[in-house]
């Protein structure tokens, strides 16, 4: 087999393994009402099957730079596949909420290992002048997953039940695993470096504290647990920075944060995924609770916009290669802000066709800017920091999904807990507030992109 073809297939194998893992992120959103009844838990509790899953992925991705140097791609791929398949089967046959959550966390280990490896492979084995195209192909595979998830979950739960979501995912992962072991190999010498476990523990705990703290928003800003956990997050993160600076052991090279242009690019990448996962959590529940539709409709309504925008992803990558980053990034951020504003403006009376159209606009913006934002952010940093930059972006992506679900769920829960009107009306009010929040984030993305380009240009002038 030709080397370039084998490398392409290796990237696709990791992409499809990431796809099936990310697919289950949002496929459960449609099943929440049914799972809440079966396990006798609230929306704030059941959403941890998504929030906890994304949080675990983020924690694993923190160490992806070290993993890339310490293990071969083949070793990481095998570990990822085994973990995902095992966790999916545990979730499929879970007899309680906590066993279900355990299975989700084990599955997350696989996705956390596999997704950064895909981007590291692109940077490592693909021609630099074609990064935009290959990032677009990889983005097509994994960016489709969060928005195809509701349609997949809604269809499976409607015709079968929610447990089959995990069974089907495990079967698909098994086929990808069998195919992947024939094309994925070793692409660089292994470096047996020591790992900074203490820094890793402090950073992981800071992320856990942050997400749990954010989940306290539904109980109001006067809740002492909210502020206590946020203060704890800051203290844990400061401890991580101090330990990292004093230690010579590898976890994450903090020099990557010295480039302010990269920081703003990574933050824009974070916000893009925050909006994407957050909105795909809100809409299926809105459709079922407010519009009284089935789980099947709740999932399928998101499908047209997802497919159209997703199929254009490689084109947006070529647009980046031909015209540079400004056109796709500015245009994408504008469309995301516009889509969020339209959802917010009609938030109390959204019908099916409105949701299809407005969500399509939002997804078109997301696909236009998402992969290209990461490609541009990686181009900014020096070559010896690219694996660390990839780790930062991928961790930010998963943390964004976790926080997007948690914060938007909390905003809606604040309204649902008022008990001053019927539940459907309160859910509509909370959804409208959530969409106005994502609109403000869309404006913030535009600002981050502008600052990133400005600082990047200044850095180039200094080097000259």
LOZA-694696 format. One record per residue (C-alpha): residue number from 1; x, y, z. Coordinates in Angstrom, 1 decimal, decimal comma, padded with zeros to 4 digits. Each point is the difference from the previous one (the first is absolute). Example, Ala and Ser with C-alpha at 12.3 -4.5 7.8 and 13.67 -1.06 7.14 Angstrom:
2
+-----+--------+--------+--------+
:   n :      X :      Y :      Z :
+-----+--------+--------+--------+
:   1 :  012,3 : -004,5 :  007,8 :
:   2 :  001,4 :  003,4 : -000,7 :
+-----+--------+--------+--------+
# end
This chain:
464
+-----+--------+--------+--------+
:   n :      X :      Y :      Z :
+-----+--------+--------+--------+
:   1 :  000,0 :  000,0 :  000,0 :
:   2 :  001,3 :  003,5 : -000,9 :
:   3 :  001,3 :  001,9 :  003,0 :
:   4 : -002,2 :  003,1 : -000,5 :
:   5 : -003,1 : -002,2 : -000,4 :
:   6 :  000,8 : -001,9 :  003,1 :
:   7 :  000,6 :  003,2 :  001,9 :
:   8 : -003,4 :  001,3 : -001,2 :
:   9 : -001,7 : -003,2 :  001,1 :
:  10 :  001,6 :  000,2 :  003,4 :
:  11 : -001,3 :  003,6 :  000,5 :
:  12 : -003,5 : -001,2 : -001,1 :
:  13 :  000,1 : -003,0 :  002,3 :
:  14 :  000,7 :  002,3 :  003,0 :
:  15 : -002,6 :  002,4 : -001,3 :
:  16 : -002,7 : -002,6 : -000,2 :
:  17 :  000,8 : -001,3 :  003,5 :
:  18 : -000,3 :  003,6 :  001,2 :
:  19 : -003,2 :  000,3 : -002,0 :
:  20 : -001,8 : -002,9 :  001,8 :
:  21 :  001,2 :  001,3 :  003,4 :
:  22 : -001,2 :  003,6 : -000,7 :
:  23 : -003,2 : -001,3 : -001,5 :
:  24 : -001,1 : -001,4 :  003,4 :
:  25 :  000,7 :  003,5 :  001,6 :
:  26 : -003,2 :  001,4 : -001,3 :
:  27 : -002,0 : -003,1 : -001,0 :
:  28 : -001,0 : -000,4 :  003,6 :
:  29 : -001,5 :  003,6 :  000,2 :
:  30 : -003,1 : -001,2 : -001,8 :
:  31 : -000,4 : -002,9 :  002,4 :
:  32 :  000,2 :  002,0 :  003,2 :
:  33 : -003,8 :  000,2 :  000,7 :
:  34 : -000,2 : -003,8 : -000,3 :
:  35 :  003,1 : -000,7 :  002,1 :
:  36 : -001,1 :  002,5 :  002,7 :
:  37 : -003,2 : -002,1 :  000,4 :
:  38 :  001,8 : -003,4 :  000,0 :
:  39 :  002,7 :  001,0 :  002,5 :
:  40 : -002,2 :  002,5 :  002,0 :
:  41 :  002,5 :  002,9 : -000,3 :
:  42 : -000,3 :  003,7 : -000,9 :
:  43 :  001,3 :  001,7 : -003,2 :
:  44 :  002,9 :  001,5 :  002,0 :
:  45 :  001,0 : -003,5 :  000,9 :
:  46 : -000,5 : -001,9 : -003,2 :
:  47 :  001,9 :  002,6 : -002,0 :
:  48 :  003,2 : -001,2 :  001,7 :
:  49 :  000,0 : -002,9 : -002,4 :
:  50 :  001,0 :  002,7 : -002,5 :
:  51 :  001,8 :  002,5 :  002,2 :
:  52 :  002,0 : -002,7 :  001,9 :
:  53 :  000,8 : -001,7 : -003,3 :
:  54 :  001,4 :  003,2 : -001,5 :
:  55 :  001,8 :  000,9 :  003,2 :
:  56 :  001,8 : -003,4 :  000,1 :
:  57 :  001,0 :  000,5 : -003,7 :
:  58 :  001,5 :  003,4 :  000,9 :
:  59 :  001,9 : -001,5 :  002,9 :
:  60 :  001,5 : -002,7 : -002,2 :
:  61 :  000,9 :  002,5 : -002,7 :
:  62 :  002,0 :  002,1 :  002,3 :
:  63 :  002,8 : -002,6 : -000,2 :
:  64 : -000,3 : -000,5 : -003,8 :
:  65 :  003,3 :  001,7 : -000,7 :
:  66 :  001,8 : -002,4 :  002,4 :
:  67 : -002,0 : -002,9 : -001,5 :
:  68 :  001,1 :  000,9 : -003,5 :
:  69 :  003,7 : -000,1 :  001,1 :
:  70 : -000,1 : -003,0 :  002,3 :
:  71 : -002,2 : -002,4 : -002,0 :
:  72 : -000,4 : -001,0 : -003,6 :
:  73 : -003,1 :  000,9 : -001,9 :
:  74 : -000,8 : -003,7 : -000,3 :
:  75 :  000,2 : -000,5 :  003,8 :
:  76 : -002,3 :  003,0 :  000,6 :
:  77 : -002,5 : -001,1 : -002,6 :
:  78 : -000,3 : -003,5 :  001,5 :
:  79 : -000,4 :  001,3 :  003,5 :
:  80 : -002,6 :  002,5 : -001,2 :
:  81 : -002,1 : -002,6 : -001,8 :
:  82 :  000,0 : -002,5 :  002,8 :
:  83 : -001,0 :  002,7 :  002,6 :
:  84 : -002,8 :  001,3 : -002,2 :
:  85 : -001,5 : -003,4 : -000,8 :
:  86 :  000,2 : -001,2 :  003,6 :
:  87 : -001,6 :  003,2 :  001,3 :
:  88 : -002,8 : -000,1 : -002,6 :
:  89 : -000,9 : -003,5 :  001,0 :
:  90 : -000,1 :  000,9 :  003,7 :
:  91 : -002,3 :  002,9 : -000,8 :
:  92 : -002,2 : -002,1 : -002,2 :
:  93 : -000,8 : -002,4 :  002,8 :
:  94 :  000,0 :  002,4 :  002,9 :
:  95 : -002,5 : -000,7 :  002,7 :
:  96 :  000,3 :  003,4 :  001,8 :
:  97 :  001,0 :  003,6 : -000,8 :
:  98 :  003,4 : -000,4 :  001,6 :
:  99 :  001,0 : -003,1 : -001,9 :
: 100 : -001,1 :  001,8 : -003,2 :
: 101 :  002,2 :  003,0 :  001,0 :
: 102 :  003,0 : -002,4 :  000,7 :
: 103 : -000,4 : -001,5 : -003,5 :
: 104 :  000,0 :  003,5 : -001,5 :
: 105 :  003,2 :  001,0 :  001,8 :
: 106 :  001,8 : -003,1 : -001,2 :
: 107 : -001,2 :  000,7 : -003,5 :
: 108 :  001,3 :  003,5 :  000,3 :
: 109 :  003,5 : -001,3 :  000,6 :
: 110 :  000,0 : -001,4 : -003,5 :
: 111 : -001,2 :  003,2 : -001,6 :
: 112 :  002,5 :  002,1 :  002,0 :
: 113 :  002,9 : -002,2 : -001,3 :
: 114 : -001,1 : -000,1 : -003,6 :
: 115 : -001,1 :  003,5 : -001,0 :
: 116 :  003,3 :  001,8 :  000,7 :
: 117 :  001,8 : -002,8 : -001,7 :
: 118 : -001,9 :  000,8 : -003,3 :
: 119 :  001,1 :  003,6 :  000,0 :
: 120 :  003,6 : -000,9 :  001,0 :
: 121 :  000,1 : -002,4 : -003,0 :
: 122 : -001,2 :  002,8 : -002,3 :
: 123 :  002,7 :  002,3 :  001,2 :
: 124 :  002,6 : -002,7 :  000,0 :
: 125 : -000,5 : -002,0 : -003,2 :
: 126 : -002,0 :  002,3 : -002,4 :
: 127 :  001,5 :  002,8 : -002,2 :
: 128 : -000,1 :  003,4 :  001,7 :
: 129 : -001,6 :  001,7 : -003,0 :
: 130 : -002,9 : -002,5 :  000,2 :
: 131 : -000,7 :  000,4 :  003,7 :
: 132 : -003,2 :  002,0 : -000,7 :
: 133 : -001,4 : -002,7 : -002,3 :
: 134 :  000,8 : -002,9 :  002,4 :
: 135 : -001,2 :  001,9 :  003,0 :
: 136 : -003,2 :  000,5 : -002,0 :
: 137 : -000,3 : -003,7 : -000,7 :
: 138 :  000,7 : -000,8 :  003,7 :
: 139 : -002,4 :  002,7 :  001,0 :
: 140 : -002,7 : -001,4 : -002,3 :
: 141 :  000,2 : -003,3 :  001,7 :
: 142 :  000,0 :  001,1 :  003,7 :
: 143 : -001,9 :  003,3 : -000,3 :
: 144 : -003,0 : -001,8 : -001,6 :
: 145 : -000,1 : -002,3 :  003,0 :
: 146 : -001,4 :  002,4 :  002,7 :
: 147 : -002,9 :  001,2 : -002,3 :
: 148 : -000,7 : -003,5 : -001,5 :
: 149 : -000,2 : -001,3 :  003,6 :
: 150 : -003,5 :  001,2 :  000,7 :
: 151 : -001,3 : -001,5 : -003,2 :
: 152 :  001,7 : -003,2 :  000,7 :
: 153 : -001,1 : -000,1 :  003,6 :
: 154 : -003,5 :  001,0 : -000,8 :
: 155 : -000,4 : -002,6 : -002,7 :
: 156 :  001,5 : -002,9 :  002,0 :
: 157 : -001,9 :  000,9 :  003,2 :
: 158 : -003,3 :  000,4 : -001,9 :
: 159 :  000,2 : -003,3 : -001,9 :
: 160 :  002,0 : -002,0 :  002,6 :
: 161 :  001,1 :  001,5 :  003,3 :
: 162 :  002,9 :  002,1 :  001,3 :
: 163 :  002,1 : -003,0 :  000,9 :
: 164 :  000,5 : -000,8 : -003,7 :
: 165 :  001,8 :  003,3 : -000,5 :
: 166 :  002,9 : -001,5 :  001,9 :
: 167 : -000,2 : -003,4 : -001,6 :
: 168 :  000,0 :  001,4 : -003,6 :
: 169 :  002,9 :  002,4 :  001,0 :
: 170 :  002,0 : -003,0 :  001,3 :
: 171 : -000,5 : -002,0 : -003,1 :
: 172 :  001,0 :  002,9 : -002,3 :
: 173 :  003,1 :  000,6 :  002,2 :
: 174 :  000,9 : -003,7 : -000,3 :
: 175 :  000,1 :  000,2 : -003,8 :
: 176 :  002,1 :  003,2 :  000,1 :
: 177 :  002,4 : -001,6 :  002,4 :
: 178 :  000,5 : -003,1 : -002,2 :
: 179 :  000,6 :  002,3 : -003,1 :
: 180 :  002,2 :  002,4 :  001,9 :
: 181 :  002,6 : -002,5 :  001,4 :
: 182 :  001,0 : -000,8 : -003,7 :
: 183 :  000,9 :  003,7 : -000,9 :
: 184 :  001,1 :  001,7 :  003,2 :
: 185 :  003,6 : -000,4 :  001,0 :
: 186 :  002,8 :  001,9 :  001,7 :
: 187 :  001,0 :  003,4 : -001,5 :
: 188 :  002,7 :  001,2 :  002,3 :
: 189 :  002,5 : -001,3 :  002,5 :
: 190 : -001,4 : -000,6 :  003,5 :
: 191 :  001,3 :  002,3 :  002,7 :
: 192 : -000,1 : -001,6 :  003,5 :
: 193 : -000,5 :  003,2 :  002,0 :
: 194 : -001,3 :  000,2 :  003,5 :
: 195 : -003,5 :  001,3 :  000,6 :
: 196 : -001,0 :  002,8 :  002,3 :
: 197 : -002,7 : -001,8 :  001,9 :
: 198 : -000,3 :  002,7 :  002,7 :
: 199 : -000,7 :  002,8 : -002,6 :
: 200 : -002,4 : -002,3 : -001,9 :
: 201 : -002,0 : -000,7 :  003,2 :
: 202 : -000,2 :  003,7 :  000,9 :
: 203 : -001,1 :  001,0 : -003,5 :
: 204 : -002,5 : -002,9 : -000,2 :
: 205 : -001,5 :  001,0 :  003,4 :
: 206 : -000,3 :  003,6 : -001,1 :
: 207 : -002,0 : -001,0 : -003,1 :
: 208 : -002,3 : -002,3 :  002,1 :
: 209 : -000,5 :  002,8 :  002,6 :
: 210 : -000,8 :  002,5 : -002,8 :
: 211 : -002,6 : -002,2 : -001,6 :
: 212 : -001,7 : -001,0 :  003,2 :
: 213 :  000,1 :  003,6 :  001,1 :
: 214 : -001,7 :  001,1 : -003,3 :
: 215 : -002,7 : -002,6 :  000,7 :
: 216 : -000,9 :  001,9 :  003,1 :
: 217 : -001,2 :  003,0 : -002,0 :
: 218 : -003,5 : -001,5 : -000,2 :
: 219 : -000,3 :  000,6 :  003,8 :
: 220 :  000,7 :  003,7 : -000,4 :
: 221 :  003,0 :  002,3 :  000,4 :
: 222 : -000,5 :  000,2 :  003,7 :
: 223 :  000,9 : -003,7 :  000,4 :
: 224 :  003,2 : -000,3 :  002,0 :
: 225 :  001,0 : -003,2 : -001,7 :
: 226 :  000,3 :  001,8 : -003,3 :
: 227 :  002,4 :  002,6 :  001,2 :
: 228 :  001,9 : -002,5 :  002,2 :
: 229 :  000,6 : -002,3 : -002,9 :
: 230 :  001,0 :  002,8 : -002,3 :
: 231 :  002,5 :  001,3 :  002,6 :
: 232 :  001,3 : -003,6 :  000,4 :
: 233 :  000,4 : -000,2 : -003,8 :
: 234 :  002,2 :  003,1 :  000,0 :
: 235 :  002,2 : -001,2 :  002,8 :
: 236 :  000,4 : -003,5 : -001,6 :
: 237 :  001,0 :  001,6 : -003,3 :
: 238 :  002,5 :  002,4 :  001,6 :
: 239 :  001,5 : -003,1 :  001,7 :
: 240 :  000,2 : -001,8 : -003,3 :
: 241 :  001,9 :  003,0 : -001,6 :
: 242 :  002,4 :  000,2 :  002,9 :
: 243 :  000,7 : -003,7 : -000,1 :
: 244 :  000,5 :  000,0 : -003,7 :
: 245 :  002,5 :  002,8 :  000,0 :
: 246 :  002,1 : -001,6 :  002,7 :
: 247 : -000,1 : -003,5 : -001,5 :
: 248 :  002,1 : -001,3 : -003,0 :
: 249 : -002,4 : -003,0 : -000,5 :
: 250 : -002,3 :  000,1 : -003,0 :
: 251 : -003,7 :  000,8 :  000,0 :
: 252 : -000,7 :  003,2 : -001,9 :
: 253 :  002,5 :  002,6 : -001,1 :
: 254 : -001,4 :  003,3 :  001,4 :
: 255 :  002,0 :  002,0 : -002,6 :
: 256 : -002,8 : -000,6 : -002,4 :
: 257 : -002,1 :  002,5 :  002,0 :
: 258 :  002,7 :  002,7 : -000,4 :
: 259 : -001,2 :  000,5 : -003,6 :
: 260 : -003,1 :  002,2 :  000,6 :
: 261 : -001,2 : -000,4 : -003,6 :
: 262 : -000,2 : -003,8 :  000,6 :
: 263 : -001,8 :  000,6 :  003,3 :
: 264 : -002,8 :  002,0 : -001,7 :
: 265 : -000,2 : -002,5 : -002,8 :
: 266 : -000,4 : -002,9 :  002,5 :
: 267 : -002,6 :  002,0 :  001,9 :
: 268 : -002,0 :  000,6 : -003,2 :
: 269 :  000,3 : -003,8 : -000,7 :
: 270 : -001,4 : -000,6 :  003,6 :
: 271 : -003,0 :  002,3 : -000,6 :
: 272 : -000,8 : -001,5 : -003,3 :
: 273 : -000,4 : -003,4 :  001,5 :
: 274 : -001,8 :  001,4 :  003,1 :
: 275 : -002,7 :  001,4 : -002,3 :
: 276 : -000,2 : -003,2 : -002,2 :
: 277 : -000,4 : -002,5 :  002,9 :
: 278 : -002,1 :  002,3 :  002,1 :
: 279 : -002,6 :  000,8 : -002,7 :
: 280 : -000,1 : -003,7 : -001,1 :
: 281 : -000,9 : -000,8 :  003,7 :
: 282 : -002,7 :  002,7 :  000,3 :
: 283 : -001,9 : -000,5 : -003,3 :
: 284 : -001,0 : -003,7 :  000,3 :
: 285 : -001,3 :  000,6 :  003,5 :
: 286 : -001,9 :  003,2 : -001,2 :
: 287 : -001,6 : -002,0 : -002,8 :
: 288 : -001,2 : -002,7 :  002,3 :
: 289 : -001,0 :  002,0 :  003,1 :
: 290 : -001,2 :  003,3 : -001,6 :
: 291 : -001,3 : -001,2 : -003,4 :
: 292 : -001,1 : -003,5 :  001,3 :
: 293 :  001,7 : -001,9 : -002,8 :
: 294 :  001,5 : -003,5 :  000,2 :
: 295 :  003,6 : -000,8 :  000,5 :
: 296 :  000,2 : -001,0 : -003,6 :
: 297 : -001,1 :  003,5 : -001,2 :
: 298 :  002,3 :  001,5 :  002,7 :
: 299 :  003,0 : -001,6 : -001,6 :
: 300 : -000,9 :  000,3 : -003,7 :
: 301 : -000,7 :  003,7 :  000,1 :
: 302 :  003,7 :  000,6 :  000,5 :
: 303 :  001,0 : -002,3 : -002,9 :
: 304 : -000,4 :  002,2 : -003,1 :
: 305 :  002,2 :  002,9 :  001,2 :
: 306 :  002,6 : -002,5 :  001,3 :
: 307 :  000,3 : -001,9 : -003,2 :
: 308 :  000,1 :  003,1 : -002,3 :
: 309 :  002,5 :  001,8 :  002,1 :
: 310 :  002,0 : -003,1 :  000,6 :
: 311 :  000,4 : -000,9 : -003,7 :
: 312 :  001,3 :  003,5 : -000,6 :
: 313 :  002,8 : -000,5 :  002,5 :
: 314 :  002,7 : -001,1 : -002,5 :
: 315 : -000,9 :  003,0 : -002,1 :
: 316 :  000,5 :  002,3 :  002,9 :
: 317 :  003,4 : -001,6 :  000,5 :
: 318 :  000,9 :  000,7 : -003,6 :
: 319 : -001,3 :  003,6 :  000,5 :
: 320 :  002,5 :  000,3 :  002,8 :
: 321 :  002,8 : -001,3 : -002,1 :
: 322 : -000,8 :  002,4 : -002,9 :
: 323 : -001,1 :  003,2 :  001,8 :
: 324 :  001,5 : -000,3 :  003,4 :
: 325 : -001,7 :  000,0 :  003,4 :
: 326 : -001,8 :  003,3 :  000,1 :
: 327 : -002,9 : -000,8 : -002,4 :
: 328 : -001,1 : -003,3 :  001,5 :
: 329 :  000,6 :  001,1 :  003,7 :
: 330 : -001,8 :  003,3 : -000,2 :
: 331 : -002,9 : -001,3 : -002,1 :
: 332 : -000,4 : -003,1 :  002,2 :
: 333 : -000,1 :  002,0 :  003,2 :
: 334 : -002,6 :  002,4 : -001,5 :
: 335 : -002,3 : -002,8 : -001,1 :
: 336 :  000,2 : -001,7 :  003,5 :
: 337 : -000,9 :  003,3 :  001,6 :
: 338 : -002,8 :  000,5 : -002,5 :
: 339 : -001,4 : -003,5 :  000,5 :
: 340 :  000,0 :  000,4 :  003,8 :
: 341 : -001,7 :  003,4 : -000,2 :
: 342 : -002,8 : -001,4 : -002,2 :
: 343 : -000,5 : -002,9 :  002,4 :
: 344 : -000,1 :  002,4 :  002,9 :
: 345 : -002,3 :  002,6 : -001,7 :
: 346 : -002,7 : -002,7 : -000,6 :
: 347 :  001,0 : -002,0 :  003,0 :
: 348 : -003,5 : -000,1 :  001,5 :
: 349 : -001,7 : -001,2 : -003,2 :
: 350 :  002,4 : -002,0 : -002,1 :
: 351 : -001,7 : -002,4 : -002,4 :
: 352 :  001,7 : -002,9 : -001,8 :
: 353 :  000,8 :  001,9 : -003,2 :
: 354 :  001,5 :  002,9 :  002,0 :
: 355 :  002,2 : -002,3 :  001,9 :
: 356 :  001,2 : -001,8 : -003,2 :
: 357 :  000,9 :  003,3 : -001,7 :
: 358 :  001,5 :  001,9 :  002,9 :
: 359 :  002,0 : -003,1 :  001,2 :
: 360 :  001,2 : -000,4 : -003,6 :
: 361 :  001,4 :  003,5 : -000,1 :
: 362 :  001,7 : -000,6 :  003,4 :
: 363 :  001,5 : -003,3 : -001,2 :
: 364 :  001,2 :  001,5 : -003,3 :
: 365 :  002,0 :  002,6 :  002,0 :
: 366 :  001,4 : -002,6 :  002,3 :
: 367 :  001,3 : -002,2 : -002,8 :
: 368 :  001,4 :  003,0 : -001,8 :
: 369 :  002,1 :  001,1 :  002,9 :
: 370 :  000,6 : -003,0 :  002,3 :
: 371 :  002,7 : -002,1 : -001,6 :
: 372 :  001,5 :  003,1 : -001,6 :
: 373 :  000,3 :  001,7 :  003,4 :
: 374 :  002,1 : -003,0 :  001,3 :
: 375 :  002,1 : -000,1 : -003,2 :
: 376 :  000,8 :  003,8 :  000,4 :
: 377 :  000,7 : -000,4 :  003,7 :
: 378 :  002,5 : -002,8 : -000,7 :
: 379 :  001,7 :  002,0 : -002,7 :
: 380 :  000,7 :  002,8 :  002,4 :
: 381 :  002,1 : -002,0 :  002,4 :
: 382 :  003,6 : -001,3 : -000,5 :
: 383 :  000,4 : -003,6 : -001,3 :
: 384 :  001,4 : -001,3 :  003,4 :
: 385 : -003,2 :  001,2 :  001,7 :
: 386 : -002,6 : -001,3 : -002,5 :
: 387 : -000,8 : -003,2 :  002,0 :
: 388 : -000,5 :  002,1 :  003,1 :
: 389 : -002,2 :  002,4 : -002,0 :
: 390 : -002,0 : -003,0 : -001,3 :
: 391 : -000,5 : -001,2 :  003,6 :
: 392 : -001,2 :  003,4 :  001,1 :
: 393 : -002,5 :  000,3 : -002,9 :
: 394 : -001,4 : -003,5 :  000,4 :
: 395 : -000,3 :  000,3 :  003,8 :
: 396 : -001,7 :  003,4 : -000,5 :
: 397 : -002,4 : -001,6 : -002,6 :
: 398 : -001,2 : -002,7 :  002,4 :
: 399 : -000,1 :  002,3 :  003,0 :
: 400 : -002,1 :  002,4 : -002,1 :
: 401 : -002,5 : -002,7 : -000,7 :
: 402 : -000,2 : -001,0 :  003,7 :
: 403 : -000,4 :  003,6 :  001,1 :
: 404 : -002,4 :  000,8 : -002,9 :
: 405 : -002,3 : -002,7 :  001,1 :
: 406 :  000,3 :  000,8 :  003,7 :
: 407 : -000,4 :  003,8 : -000,3 :
: 408 : -003,0 : -000,1 : -002,5 :
: 409 : -001,6 : -002,7 :  002,1 :
: 410 :  000,4 :  002,2 :  003,1 :
: 411 : -001,5 :  003,1 : -001,8 :
: 412 : -003,0 : -002,0 : -001,0 :
: 413 : -000,3 : -001,6 :  003,5 :
: 414 : -000,1 :  003,5 :  001,6 :
: 415 : -003,2 :  000,7 : -001,9 :
: 416 : -001,4 : -003,5 :  000,4 :
: 417 :  000,4 :  000,3 :  003,8 :
: 418 : -002,2 :  003,1 :  000,2 :
: 419 : -003,3 : -002,0 :  000,2 :
: 420 : -001,9 :  003,1 : -001,0 :
: 421 : -001,3 : -001,3 : -003,3 :
: 422 : -000,3 : -003,3 : -001,9 :
: 423 :  003,2 : -002,0 : -000,5 :
: 424 :  000,0 :  000,3 : -003,8 :
: 425 : -000,3 :  003,8 :  000,2 :
: 426 :  002,8 :  000,3 :  002,5 :
: 427 :  002,2 : -002,3 : -002,2 :
: 428 : -000,6 :  002,3 : -003,0 :
: 429 :  001,0 :  003,1 :  002,1 :
: 430 :  003,1 : -001,7 :  001,2 :
: 431 :  000,9 : -001,1 : -003,5 :
: 432 : -000,4 :  003,6 : -001,3 :
: 433 :  002,4 :  001,2 :  002,7 :
: 434 :  002,4 : -002,7 : -000,9 :
: 435 : -000,1 :  001,0 : -003,7 :
: 436 :  000,7 :  003,7 :  000,9 :
: 437 :  003,0 : -001,2 :  002,0 :
: 438 :  001,4 : -002,0 : -003,0 :
: 439 : -000,7 :  003,1 : -002,2 :
: 440 :  002,3 :  002,1 :  002,3 :
: 441 :  002,6 : -002,8 : -000,3 :
: 442 : -000,2 :  000,3 : -003,8 :
: 443 :  000,9 :  003,7 :  000,2 :
: 444 :  002,9 : -000,9 :  002,3 :
: 445 :  001,3 : -002,5 : -002,6 :
: 446 :  000,2 :  002,8 : -002,6 :
: 447 :  001,9 :  002,1 :  002,5 :
: 448 :  002,4 : -002,8 :  000,8 :
: 449 :  000,7 : -000,7 : -003,7 :
: 450 :  000,7 :  003,7 : -000,6 :
: 451 :  002,5 :  000,2 :  002,9 :
: 452 :  001,6 : -003,3 : -001,1 :
: 453 :  000,7 :  001,3 : -003,5 :
: 454 :  001,2 :  003,4 :  001,4 :
: 455 :  002,5 : -001,6 :  002,4 :
: 456 :  001,1 : -002,6 : -002,6 :
: 457 :  000,8 :  002,8 : -002,4 :
: 458 :  002,0 :  001,9 :  002,6 :
: 459 :  002,0 : -003,1 :  000,9 :
: 460 :  000,9 : -000,5 : -003,7 :
: 461 :  001,2 :  003,6 : -000,2 :
: 462 :  002,1 : -000,4 :  003,1 :
: 463 :  001,8 : -003,1 : -001,5 :
: 464 :  000,7 :  001,9 : -003,2 :
+-----+--------+--------+--------+
# end
